[in-house]
Amino acid sequence: MAVGMPRGPWIRPGVCGGRRADPWTRSPPSPGAAALMLLLPVTMFHLLLVARSGPARLLGPPPYLPGLEELWSPWALLLCLTWLGLQAALYLLPARKVAEGQELKDKSRLRYPINGFQALMLTALLVGLGVSAGLPLSALPEILLPLAFAATLIAFIFSLLLYLKALVAPASALAPGGNSGNLIYDFFLGRELNPRICSFDFKYFCELRPGLIGWVLINLALLMQEAELRGSPSLAMWLVNGFQLLYVGDALWYEEAVLTTMDIIHDGFGFMLAFGDLAWVPFTYSLQAQFLLYHPQPLGWPLASFICLINAVGYYIFRGANSQKNTFRKNPSDPRVADLETISTATGRRLLVSGWWGMVRHPNYLGDLIMALAWSLPCGVFHLLPYFYLLYFTALLVHREDRDERQCLQKYGLAWREYCRRVPYRIVPYVY
């Protein structure tokens, strides 16, 4: 395992330097980028529509096609902008720590506030006060469609402004991937690496704040509406909310890890990340809670306990692997990792070949997949729809794992071949 790969949410860690927020960044032609800009929002709206339909068929047509009058709401747009403004204000509050990013082309390092978990706690406090004062949070699920439409509209307009800003940015500020000269492709991937106004970093802000915290807020609203409809939230709804809140809290507590991911150090900030962070994450990742509101599932304590155990095992692997890697990256002499076996490379970096990273080449992926399964199991086994995230994420990780293997072989050469010989399994021991 190459040292120096943290994780994050809209999509997770990659092996040779971090995570990417999509499965489609192997230099697609402009028709591919244009198709994705259409396909991703269509998929998101399809999921929102079928989740509330009677059959709830993932592969079937939606129950109906909403008209513009159902999608467009100035109040939904105002609500989205208010949410972004609130999170931006929390971003600007004094941070418990300010961290430096990776060295840039001009040898400088940008500084980033590490206050994402603080923003989550303050948001929870404000929401709690609002609900106590009569804020109708449980009404939020009724306007998910116009909210998703507003978030998509914001992502498109925001991406256009980012593209225009990048046209006047110096060459040293451009990202290597989104500077192809093809307008559609560069708009999709993003031209500028770290678009900022003063110290406000747009990409870093969007990466973990509005989408992730919005995800758990939508989950909470769905839980509250279920309590109003049925007298109390179901055990299945409690599990989904708890599991995903743990995941989001973990991402924000270890926020500094995102600074070494591919999203931050390599990818430009364009539609791909803007839509993913602002729309795809909150409205797609809350799919299990949406499903449970409209399709309640019986769940007894014995099965619930077993599902909790599955999630705990997944989180233990996920957090243990990432913590071991991050500790080694920061200080290879730390007593917790000093005895781990490594392979030296021509680049001067070392590959961990024992501990979690001696079990499989991507133990963090394994933990992620186990948790994804635990998020879906409370929804029962008679509908495929709640398992969309697991299926999508499995395909994504297999794709990314293949890309990572090629990148690491190119970067580390013979040392990577030796690592693969020593650790033959990629994600699942004795299976794959």
C-alpha positions, 0 to 999 in steps of 0.5 A: 500500500502506497503511503499517503492516501486518505479518504472522503465521501463523495467517493473514496480513497485511491491507492496512489495518492488519494481518492477521486470523486467519480468513476469516469475520469479516464479522459473521456471524449467530450461526448462522454463528458456531455452524456455524463452531465445529462445521465447523472442528474437523470439518475438522481431524479429517477432514484428520487421518483421511484423511491416514493413509488409503490413498486419501487423498481430500480430498473423499471421506469419512474411512475411519472415524469414531473413537469417543470412546475413540480421541479421548479420552486423559488423557495427551494432555490432560496433554501439551498442558497441559505444552506450554502450560506450557512455552511460558508459562514461556519467555514469562516469561523476560527478553526481548531487547526489550520493545515497546509496542503501539498506543495504546488507547482510554484512551491507554495502551500495553501492553508486550510481550516480544519473545522468541518466537525465543528461545523457539523456540531454547530449545524446540529445545535442550530437545527435543534434550536430551530425545531424547538422553535417550530421549524417544520423540518419534517416537511423537508421530504415533501420538497426533495424534488425541487430541492434536488432541481435547485441544487443541480441548477446551482451546480451548473451555474457554479461550474460555469462561473468556475470555468470563466474564472479559470480562463483568467487564472495563471497557467500555474493554477490550472489542473493537469486533467481539465486543461485539455482545450476541449470546452465540454471536457474541461467544463466537466472536469474543471480547469482550475486546481484550487479556485479561491477568493481570498482564503475561501477555497471553493473546492475544499469547502464543497468537498465535505461540508454542504453535501455531507452535512446536508445528507444527514439533515435529509436523513433526520427530516425523513426520520421525523416525518416517519415519526409523525406518520407512524407515531415513532421512527422504525428501528430500521430508520434509526439504524440507517440514520445512525450508521450514516451519521457515524460515517459523516462524523468520521469524515469530518473528524478526519477532515485533514485527510482530504488534503492528500486526495486526488480531488484536492491535489490533482483534479480541477473543480468543475461540474463533476465535483460540484454536482457530486458534492452539492447534489448527488451526495445528499439526494442519492446517498439518503436513498435508504432513508427515503425508501424506508419512509415510503416502504416501512420494513419490519425489523426485530432486535436479533436481526438489527443486532446482527446488522449492527455487528456487520457495520461495526466490522466494516467500520473497524476495518475502514478506520483501522486501515486508514488510521494505520496508513495516515499514522505511517505517512505522518511518522513512520517511527510511531510505535504503532507502525514502527514494526510494520514491514515495508518495501522500498521504492525508487521514489523514496517512499515505502509500501506497507506490506504488513498490518492491514495493508498486508491482508489485501491491497485495498482494505479501506475499500473492503471496509467501505463495502461492508458498511454499504451492505449494512446500510442497505440491509435494514431495508429488507431483501425484497427490493433492489432499490435500497442496494443501489449504493452498494451496487454502484459503489462496488462497480466504482471501487473495482473500476478505481482499483484497476486504475490504481493498479496501473498508476501504482505500477507506473509509479513504483515499477518493480517495487509494486510488482513485488508488493502484488506478489506479497499481497495477491488479493485486491479487495476481498481476501481469497476472493478478489 
